[in-house]
Structure formats: structure tokens, C-alpha cells
Amino acid sequence: MEEEICKYIVVGAGGVATVVLTPALLAALGFTATGIASGSIAAKMMSLFALFYGGGIPAGGLVATLQSIGMTGLGWFGTGTVAGIGSIVGSMISSICNVTVKIEGSP
């Protein structure tokens, strides 16, 4: 019973953490609500992608998508997707709830 509770907590925490941390991570990278922050990793990505694509950023590409999320948020579909991914990762991590560690020399 305790193992199941541990698993539910870790799975739920994984889903919640990814929903909360994704917008914060995008902002830290420079994908902000007002545009790409100068001197940021996002600006460097945009410059690199512009060089690769001959001077422009393609609509629907990685940089454009991340900037869209940074400006508008995840939306209901994105929130559900990110929460699902976080829950799956949490489920994989929850396998530690079923591990018993024995230290040699202890009873």
C-alpha cells in the first residue's frame, strides 16, 4: 500500500513539475512574452537557425514554436501533453519506491 502511495505521489509530482517548470525554463532561455531576449540562448538559436535557413526563421520550426509558447503559454493541449510526459517520467522514476536497500552488517 505504501509503495502505491509513493508511486502516485511521484507520478503526480512529475506531471505538475513539468507544467510549472516548462514556461519558467523557456523564459530562462530567453523566449519571453515580449519576444526573444537579446544576448540569450534563444537569440543565439534564432541567429543560428536564420543562418541555416538563409536569413529567415521558418514558421512552425523549433525557434518559432518555442517563441510562440513563450509568448502565449502552453494552451490546453500543450499543458496536457507536457503533464503527460512528466507523469510518464515520474512513473519511470517511481520504480525507486519499490527498492529496498540493505547495508552490509546491519540486521
C-alpha positions as CSV (number, residue, x, y, z in Angstrom):
1,M,0.0,0.0,0.0
2,E,2.8,2.4,0.9
3,E,4.5,1.7,-2.4
4,E,1.4,2.6,-4.3
5,I,1.0,5.9,-2.5
6,C,4.7,6.7,-3.2
7,K,4.2,5.9,-6.9
8,Y,1.1,8.1,-7.1
9,I,2.9,11.0,-5.4
10,V,5.9,10.7,-7.7
11,V,3.8,10.4,-10.9
12,G,1.6,13.4,-9.9
13,A,4.7,15.5,-8.9
14,G,6.2,14.7,-12.3
15,G,3.2,16.0,-14.1
16,V,2.8,19.1,-12.0
17,A,6.5,19.9,-12.1
18,T,6.8,19.8,-15.9
19,V,3.7,22.1,-16.3
20,V,5.2,24.6,-13.8
21,L,8.8,24.4,-15.0
22,T,8.3,24.4,-18.8
23,P,7.3,28.1,-19.0
24,A,10.0,29.1,-16.5
25,L,12.6,27.2,-18.5
26,L,11.6,28.9,-21.7
27,A,11.7,32.3,-20.1
28,A,15.2,31.5,-18.7
29,L,16.3,30.5,-22.2
30,G,15.1,33.9,-23.5
31,F,11.7,33.0,-25.0
32,T,9.7,35.7,-23.2
33,A,6.2,37.2,-23.5
34,T,7.7,40.3,-25.2
35,G,9.9,38.4,-27.7
36,I,13.3,36.9,-27.8
37,A,15.6,38.4,-25.2
38,S,18.8,39.9,-26.7
39,G,22.0,38.1,-25.7
40,S,20.1,35.0,-24.6
41,I,20.3,31.4,-25.7
42,A,17.1,31.9,-27.6
43,A,18.8,34.8,-29.5
44,K,21.8,32.6,-30.3
45,M,19.4,29.8,-31.5
46,M,17.5,32.3,-33.7
47,S,20.7,33.6,-35.2
48,L,22.0,30.0,-35.9
49,F,18.7,28.9,-37.4
50,A,18.5,32.1,-39.6
51,L,21.9,31.4,-41.0
52,F,21.0,27.8,-41.6
53,Y,17.7,28.7,-43.4
54,G,19.2,31.5,-45.5
55,G,18.2,34.5,-43.4
56,G,14.8,33.7,-42.0
57,I,13.1,31.6,-39.4
58,P,10.5,29.1,-40.8
59,A,7.0,29.2,-39.4
60,G,6.3,26.1,-37.4
61,G,10.0,25.5,-36.8
62,L,11.7,24.9,-33.5
63,V,12.5,28.5,-32.7
64,A,9.1,29.8,-33.8
65,T,7.3,27.2,-31.8
66,L,9.3,27.8,-28.6
67,Q,8.7,31.6,-29.1
68,S,5.0,31.1,-29.5
69,I,4.9,29.0,-26.3
70,G,7.0,31.7,-24.6
71,M,4.6,34.4,-25.6
72,T,1.2,32.7,-25.2
73,G,1.8,29.8,-22.8
74,L,1.2,26.2,-23.4
75,G,-2.5,26.2,-24.0
76,W,-4.8,23.3,-23.0
77,F,-3.3,20.8,-25.4
78,G,0.3,21.7,-24.6
79,T,-0.4,21.6,-20.9
80,G,-1.9,18.2,-21.2
81,T,0.9,16.9,-23.3
82,V,3.6,18.3,-21.0
83,A,1.8,16.9,-18.0
84,G,1.5,13.5,-19.6
85,I,5.2,13.4,-20.4
86,G,6.1,14.5,-16.9
87,S,3.8,11.8,-15.5
88,I,5.4,9.2,-17.6
89,V,8.9,10.2,-16.5
90,G,7.5,10.3,-12.9
91,S,6.2,6.8,-13.4
92,M,9.7,5.6,-14.5
93,I,11.3,7.3,-11.6
94,S,8.7,5.9,-9.2
95,S,10.3,2.5,-9.6
96,I,12.7,3.6,-6.8
97,C,9.7,3.3,-4.4
98,N,9.9,-0.5,-4.8
99,V,13.6,-0.7,-4.0
100,T,14.9,-2.0,-0.6
101,V,18.4,-1.1,0.2
102,K,20.3,-3.4,2.5
103,I,23.5,-2.2,4.1
104,E,26.0,-5.0,4.9
105,G,26.5,-5.6,8.6
106,S,23.0,-4.3,9.5
107,P,20.3,-6.6,10.8
